[in-house]
Amino acid sequence: MFLQRALHSVAAQTYDDYIHVIINDGGDTARVDNLIASLSAAQRTRTKVYHRDKPSGGPDTIFTESIDREPSEYVAIHDDDDTWHPEFLEQTVSKLDAGAAGVVVRTDRVYESLEADKINMIKKEHYMPSLVAVSLYRQCIDNQLTPIAFVYRRDAYEKVGKYDASLPVVGDWEFGIRFLREYDVEYLDPGFALANYHQRKSRGDNSFAKHSHRYYVTKINNQYFRHDLGKNGLGIGYVMSKLKYDQDVRNGLMKRVIPKWLLKIVRK
């Protein structure tokens, strides 16, 4: 269902000078091929599918593989469970053509639930409503460059370096830090959302996912901080570690002094 929706999201774009690379990460090849066969002839000529025999182990590990499959001037990553507004490519490409190294767009967060053969939208809200300019400082603790909302130049990607294939999660956040160390990213808000970041409640206990996320964020913070210390100075590694430490202290204090029912309201 997600792949079918993602295919429709790309096919609906008003800008059509692109190649859509699909990485089937160890899934059923026949089901993927059948969906591609259902596209229009014009859409099929712009779509290339690569089947992996074995799953990668995490979505971030195939970002680089996807990008490097086909040459292009610009790059965008469309997660299979997210969607674009039809004008997403047209408006972002216009910004890149004007000289921007990267563009991130106004985004809506869409809460949804799954039934047997249906995706139901629960509600939609402006994601990161305070974002008006992309900050390297804020990126050190908060990923402003969500993949579905971010487009950038390939030459910038080549200079910044590829996604870290050793990271099963948070690789897009770490890539964004490296990108912003070299370039500004333009924020594009035409008055409505150009991208939709879809989320669903996890089934059962998702503590493993939370711990995994925290584990790799800590590893990245340590890596950057060690680099600073090796240069006998404090830099972005210190900023990342300090922000994360302050966040943990603040969250711990809130849990101790604020009733749980009120804490849920505050976090919403």
C-alpha positions as CSV (number, residue, x, y, z in Angstrom):
1,M,0.0,0.0,0.0
2,F,2.8,2.4,0.9
3,L,4.8,1.8,-2.3
4,Q,1.6,2.2,-4.4
5,R,0.9,5.5,-2.7
6,A,4.5,6.7,-3.1
7,L,4.4,5.8,-6.9
8,H,1.3,7.9,-7.3
9,S,2.9,10.8,-5.3
10,V,5.8,10.8,-7.8
11,A,3.7,10.3,-10.9
12,A,1.5,13.3,-9.9
13,Q,4.4,15.7,-10.1
14,T,4.0,18.7,-12.4
15,Y,7.8,18.5,-13.1
16,D,8.8,15.3,-15.0
17,D,12.5,15.6,-15.9
18,Y,13.6,13.0,-13.4
19,I,14.5,9.3,-12.9
20,H,12.7,7.5,-10.1
21,V,15.0,4.9,-8.6
22,I,13.3,2.3,-6.5
23,I,15.4,0.0,-4.2
24,N,13.4,-3.1,-3.2
25,D,15.1,-3.8,0.1
26,G,14.7,-7.6,0.1
27,G,11.0,-7.6,-0.4
28,D,8.8,-9.7,-2.8
29,T,10.0,-8.9,-6.3
30,A,6.8,-10.0,-8.1
31,R,4.6,-7.6,-6.0
32,V,7.0,-4.7,-6.7
33,D,7.2,-5.5,-10.4
34,N,3.4,-5.7,-10.7
35,L,3.0,-2.3,-9.2
36,I,5.6,-0.9,-11.7
37,A,3.7,-2.6,-14.6
38,S,0.5,-0.8,-13.6
39,L,2.1,2.6,-14.2
40,S,1.6,4.5,-17.5
41,A,4.1,3.9,-20.3
42,A,5.6,7.4,-19.8
43,Q,6.0,6.8,-16.1
44,R,7.6,3.4,-16.6
45,T,10.4,4.9,-18.8
46,R,11.3,7.2,-15.9
47,T,11.3,4.4,-13.3
48,K,14.1,2.0,-12.6
49,V,13.9,-0.8,-10.0
50,Y,16.7,-2.6,-8.3
51,H,16.0,-5.7,-6.2
52,R,18.3,-6.6,-3.3
53,D,18.6,-10.2,-2.4
54,K,19.0,-9.5,1.3
55,P,17.6,-6.6,3.3
56,S,20.0,-3.8,4.2
57,G,19.0,-3.8,7.9
58,G,17.9,-0.2,7.9
59,P,16.6,2.5,5.6
60,D,19.5,4.8,6.1
61,T,22.0,2.3,4.8
62,I,20.5,2.3,1.2
63,F,20.4,6.1,0.8
64,T,23.8,6.1,-0.8
65,E,23.1,3.1,-2.9
66,S,19.9,4.7,-4.2
67,I,21.7,8.0,-5.1
68,D,24.7,6.4,-6.8
69,R,22.6,4.1,-9.1
70,E,21.9,6.9,-11.6
71,P,23.6,10.2,-12.4
72,S,21.6,13.3,-11.9
73,E,22.1,17.0,-11.2
74,Y,19.9,17.0,-8.1
75,V,18.9,14.4,-5.6
76,A,15.7,13.8,-3.6
77,I,14.8,10.8,-1.3
78,H,11.2,9.8,-1.2
79,D,10.6,7.4,1.7
80,D,8.0,4.7,0.7
81,D,5.5,5.8,3.4
82,D,5.7,9.5,2.8
83,T,4.2,11.8,0.0
84,W,4.8,14.9,-2.0
85,H,2.5,17.7,-3.1
86,P,2.3,17.7,-6.9
87,E,4.3,20.9,-7.1
88,F,7.2,19.6,-4.9
89,L,9.7,19.0,-7.6
90,E,8.7,22.0,-9.7
91,Q,9.2,24.5,-6.9
92,T,12.3,23.0,-5.4
93,V,14.1,22.5,-8.7
94,S,13.4,26.2,-9.4
95,K,15.2,27.1,-6.3
96,L,18.1,24.8,-7.1
97,D,18.3,26.2,-10.7
98,A,18.6,29.7,-9.1
99,G,21.7,28.6,-7.3
100,A,20.7,27.0,-4.0
101,A,22.8,24.1,-2.8
102,G,19.9,22.6,-1.0
103,V,16.2,23.2,-0.3
104,V,13.9,22.0,2.4
105,V,10.2,22.7,2.2
106,R,7.3,23.4,4.5
107,T,6.0,20.0,5.7
108,D,2.9,18.6,7.3
109,R,3.0,15.7,9.8
110,V,0.2,13.2,9.0
111,Y,-1.0,10.8,11.6
112,E,-2.6,7.7,10.2
113,S,-3.6,4.2,11.1
114,L,-3.6,0.9,9.1
115,E,-6.4,-1.5,8.5
116,A,-6.2,-4.7,6.4
117,D,-6.2,-3.0,3.1
118,K,-6.6,0.7,3.9
119,I,-4.7,3.6,5.3
120,N,-6.8,6.0,7.4
121,M,-5.8,9.6,8.1
122,I,-6.4,10.6,11.7
123,K,-5.1,14.2,11.6
124,K,-2.7,16.5,9.9
125,E,-0.6,19.3,11.4
126,H,2.2,21.7,10.4
127,Y,5.5,20.0,11.1
128,M,8.2,22.2,12.7
129,P,6.0,25.3,12.5
130,S,8.7,27.5,14.1
131,L,11.1,26.7,11.2
132,V,11.7,29.8,9.0
133,A,15.4,29.3,8.3
134,V,17.6,26.3,8.6
135,S,20.2,26.5,11.4
136,L,23.3,24.4,11.7
137,Y,23.1,24.9,15.5
138,R,19.6,23.5,15.7
139,Q,20.5,20.6,13.4
140,C,23.0,19.4,16.0
141,I,20.0,18.3,18.2
142,D,17.0,18.4,15.9
143,N,16.8,17.1,12.3
144,Q,15.3,19.9,10.1
145,L,16.2,18.1,6.9
146,T,13.6,15.3,6.9
147,P,14.4,13.2,3.7
148,I,10.9,13.6,2.2
149,A,11.3,17.4,2.4
150,F,14.9,17.9,1.3
151,V,16.4,18.3,-2.2
152,Y,20.0,19.1,-2.9
153,R,22.7,19.3,-5.6
154,R,24.7,16.3,-6.4
155,D,28.0,18.2,-6.5
156,A,27.2,19.3,-2.9
157,Y,26.5,15.6,-2.0
158,E,29.8,14.6,-3.5
159,K,31.7,17.3,-1.5
160,V,29.9,16.6,1.8
161,G,30.4,12.8,1.6
162,K,28.0,10.0,1.3
163,Y,25.5,8.8,3.9
164,D,27.2,6.7,6.6
165,A,26.2,3.1,5.7
166,S,27.2,1.9,9.2
167,L,24.2,3.7,10.7
168,P,20.9,1.8,10.6
169,V,19.1,4.9,11.9
170,V,19.7,8.7,12.2
171,G,22.0,8.7,9.1
172,D,19.9,11.5,7.5
173,W,20.4,13.6,10.6
174,E,24.2,13.1,10.6
175,F,24.3,13.8,6.9
176,G,22.4,17.0,7.4
177,I,25.0,18.2,10.0
178,R,27.8,17.6,7.4
179,F,25.8,19.3,4.7
180,L,25.1,22.4,6.8
181,R,28.8,22.7,7.8
182,E,29.5,23.4,4.1
183,Y,26.3,25.0,2.7
184,D,23.2,26.9,3.6
185,V,19.9,25.2,2.9
186,E,17.0,27.4,1.7
187,Y,13.6,27.0,3.4
188,L,10.7,27.1,1.0
189,D,7.2,27.9,2.2
190,P,4.7,28.8,-0.6
191,G,1.9,29.0,2.0
192,F,1.1,25.3,2.1
193,A,2.9,22.1,2.7
194,L,4.9,20.7,-0.2
195,A,5.7,17.4,1.6
196,N,3.9,15.1,4.0
197,Y,5.7,13.2,6.7
198,H,3.5,10.3,7.6
199,Q,3.5,8.6,11.0
200,R,1.7,5.7,12.6
201,K,1.7,4.3,16.2
202,S,4.0,1.3,16.5
203,R,2.4,-2.0,17.3
204,G,3.5,-3.4,20.6
205,D,6.6,-2.3,22.5
206,N,8.7,0.1,20.5
207,S,11.4,0.6,23.2
208,F,14.0,-1.2,21.1
209,A,13.6,1.4,18.4
210,K,13.9,4.2,20.9
211,H,17.0,2.7,22.5
212,S,18.5,2.0,19.1
213,H,17.9,5.7,18.1
214,R,19.5,6.9,21.3
215,Y,22.4,4.5,21.0
216,Y,23.4,5.7,17.5
217,V,22.8,9.4,18.4
218,T,25.3,9.0,21.3
219,K,27.8,7.2,19.1
220,I,27.7,10.1,16.6
221,N,28.0,12.7,19.4
222,N,31.1,10.8,20.7
223,Q,32.6,10.6,17.3
224,Y,32.3,14.4,16.7
225,F,33.4,15.2,20.2
226,R,36.5,13.0,19.9
227,H,37.4,14.8,16.7
228,D,37.2,18.1,18.5
229,L,39.4,16.9,21.3
230,G,41.9,15.5,18.8
231,K,42.2,19.0,17.4
232,N,42.8,20.4,20.9
233,G,39.7,22.6,20.7
234,L,35.9,22.6,21.1
235,G,33.7,22.8,18.0
236,I,30.6,21.2,16.6
237,G,31.1,18.0,18.6
238,Y,30.9,19.9,21.8
239,V,27.8,21.7,20.6
240,M,26.1,18.4,19.8
241,S,27.1,16.8,23.1
242,K,26.1,19.8,25.2
243,L,22.7,20.2,23.5
244,K,22.0,16.5,24.0
245,Y,23.1,16.6,27.6
246,D,21.0,19.6,28.3
247,Q,18.0,18.0,26.6
248,D,18.3,14.9,28.8
249,V,18.6,16.9,32.0
250,R,15.6,19.0,31.1
251,N,13.5,15.9,30.2
252,G,14.5,14.2,33.4
253,L,13.5,17.3,35.4
254,M,10.1,17.5,33.7
255,K,9.4,13.9,34.5
256,R,10.2,14.5,38.2
257,V,8.2,17.7,38.8
258,I,5.3,17.6,36.2
259,P,2.4,15.2,36.6
260,K,2.3,12.6,33.8
261,W,-1.1,13.7,32.5
262,L,0.1,17.3,32.2
263,L,3.4,16.2,30.7
264,K,1.5,14.5,27.8
265,I,-0.4,17.7,27.1
266,V,2.8,19.7,27.1
267,R,4.6,17.3,24.7
268,K,1.6,17.4,22.3
